[in-house]
Amino acid sequence: MTVKQVSTLLLRGALAYNLNQHHSLALGYAYKGDWEDAEPSDTYMVENRIYQQYQADFAISRIDFTLRGRFEQRFVQEQKTKFSMRARAFISVAVPLIANDDFSKGLYAGIQDEIFLNVYKKNNVNNHFLDQNRPYVSLGYRFSKTLDTSFDYGLFTDQGPDNAEMINVYRISVTTSF
């Protein structure tokens, strides 16, 4: 296993409206910059995204679920700007292992997956309908209903123009909800 240099800068923000305690809508913007190792020198590619999102958060017994759908309009800048659209579907489950009765604090195991589908102008990105798949497993600790931290492992499938690449990802996540 090798550790590579930082290769991506991702800045994302959104304005969200809570329909009620469990459902929300959001309108957002993301900036993504990638440094790619290429000869004769490193290149920097920029992507701007506008997105719309629906999210549902709920619990069955003490198990927490999150479902999210996101629709993105992507402006990828290489030699010229190329437009495409992508749909994303996300599910996350957190199962308490050693936690208090209402699962507002404690140790938990998590599993999540997100699938990315190119739904318009796929030829402007990688020419494939299935863009990415990002499954994760995690072990985390919930400090309160508004603050979690976890150690996560994921095995991404990232579809390039010619072939799919499997990428091992290790991350430490801090999640807040104010």
C-alpha positions in Angstrom: 0.0 0.0 0.0 1.3 3.4 -0.9 0.1 6.8 0.3 -0.1 9.4 -2.5 0.0 13.1 -2.2 -3.2 15.1 -1.8 -4.8 15.0 -5.2 -8.2 16.7 -4.8 -9.7 19.8 -3.4 -13.4 19.6 -2.8 -15.4 22.6 -1.4 -19.2 22.1 -1.1 -21.9 24.1 0.5 -25.7 24.2 0.3 -28.8 26.1 1.4 -31.2 23.6 3.0 -34.8 23.7 4.0 -36.1 21.3 6.5 -39.6 20.2 5.5 -40.0 18.6 8.9 -37.8 16.7 11.4 -37.0 13.9 9.0 -37.0 15.4 5.4 -35.0 18.2 3.8 -34.4 19.8 0.4 -31.2 21.6 -0.6 -29.7 23.6 -3.4 -25.9 23.6 -3.5 -22.7 24.4 -5.2 -19.4 22.4 -5.3 -15.9 23.3 -6.5 -13.6 20.3 -7.3 -10.0 20.7 -8.3 -7.8 17.7 -9.2 -4.0 17.6 -9.5 -3.1 14.9 -12.0 0.3 13.5 -12.6 0.9 14.0 -16.3 3.9 14.5 -18.4 5.6 16.9 -18.9 4.2 18.6 -15.8 1.3 18.2 -13.3 -2.0 19.4 -14.5 -4.9 20.9 -12.5 -8.5 20.2 -13.7 -11.5 22.1 -12.4 -15.1 21.1 -12.1 -18.0 23.3 -10.9 -21.3 21.7 -9.9 -24.7 22.9 -9.1 -26.9 20.3 -7.3 -30.3 19.7 -5.9 -30.8 17.3 -3.0 -33.5 15.4 -1.1 -32.6 13.7 2.2 -34.6 11.6 4.6 -33.3 10.7 8.1 -35.2 8.2 10.3 -34.8 5.4 12.8 -36.2 2.0 13.1 -35.8 0.9 16.7 -32.4 2.3 17.6 -30.9 1.9 14.1 -30.4 5.2 12.2 -30.9 5.5 8.5 -30.1 8.2 6.0 -31.4 8.2 2.4 -30.3 10.9 -0.1 -30.9 11.6 -3.7 -28.8 14.3 -5.5 -29.0 15.6 -9.0 -25.9 17.4 -10.3 -25.2 19.7 -13.2 -21.5 19.4 -13.9 -19.2 21.9 -15.7 -15.9 20.1 -16.3 -13.1 22.4 -17.5 -10.3 20.8 -19.5 -9.3 22.5 -22.8 -12.9 23.8 -22.9 -15.8 23.5 -20.5 -18.0 20.4 -21.0 -21.4 20.0 -19.5 -23.0 16.8 -18.1 -25.5 15.7 -15.5 -25.2 13.0 -12.9 -27.7 11.4 -10.4 -26.5 10.1 -7.1 -28.2 7.7 -4.7 -27.0 7.3 -1.1 -27.9 5.1 1.9 -26.3 5.0 5.3 -27.1 2.8 8.3 -25.7 3.2 11.9 -26.2 0.3 14.3 -25.5 1.0 18.0 -23.0 -1.5 19.6 -22.5 -0.1 23.0 -24.8 2.9 23.4 -27.4 4.5 25.7 -31.1 3.7 25.2 -32.0 6.5 22.7 -28.6 6.2 20.8 -27.7 9.8 21.5 -24.3 8.6 22.7 -22.2 5.5 22.2 -20.1 3.2 20.0 -21.7 2.1 16.6 -21.0 0.2 13.4 -21.9 1.8 10.1 -22.4 0.8 6.5 -23.1 3.1 3.6 -23.1 3.1 -0.2 -23.4 5.8 -2.9 -23.9 5.1 -6.6 -23.2 7.8 -9.2 -24.9 7.5 -12.6 -24.2 9.7 -15.7 -27.7 10.5 -17.0 -26.9 13.2 -19.6 -23.9 13.8 -21.9 -21.9 10.9 -20.5 -19.5 11.3 -23.4 -18.3 14.6 -21.9 -17.0 12.8 -18.8 -16.1 9.1 -19.0 -18.6 7.8 -21.5 -20.2 5.3 -19.1 -23.6 5.2 -17.4 -22.2 3.9 -14.1 -19.7 6.5 -13.0 -18.8 5.4 -9.5 -19.7 3.2 -6.6 -18.6 4.1 -3.1 -19.3 1.5 -0.4 -18.0 2.0 3.2 -17.9 0.2 6.5 -17.1 2.2 9.6 -16.7 2.1 13.4 -17.7 5.2 15.1 -18.5 7.0 18.3 -21.5 9.3 18.8 -20.8 12.1 21.3 -24.3 13.5 21.0 -27.2 13.6 18.5 -25.3 16.5 16.7 -21.7 15.1 16.7 -20.3 11.8 15.5 -16.8 10.7 14.6 -15.8 7.5 12.8 -13.0 5.6 11.1 -14.1 4.4 7.7 -12.9 2.0 5.1 -14.1 2.1 1.5 -13.4 0.4 -1.8 -14.4 2.8 -4.6 -15.0 1.7 -8.1 -14.2 4.7 -10.3 -15.0 4.3 -14.0 -12.4 5.9 -16.2 -12.8 6.4 -20.0 -11.0 3.0 -20.7 -11.4 0.9 -17.5 -12.7 0.9 -13.9 -10.2 1.5 -11.1 -10.6 0.0 -7.6 -9.4 2.4 -4.9 -8.9 1.7 -1.2 -10.0 4.6 0.9 -9.3 5.2 4.6 -10.8 8.2 6.2 -11.6 9.7 9.6 -15.0 11.5 9.5 -16.4 14.1 11.8 -20.1 14.7 11.2 -22.1 17.6 12.7 -25.7 18.4 12.5 -26.7 21.7 14.1 
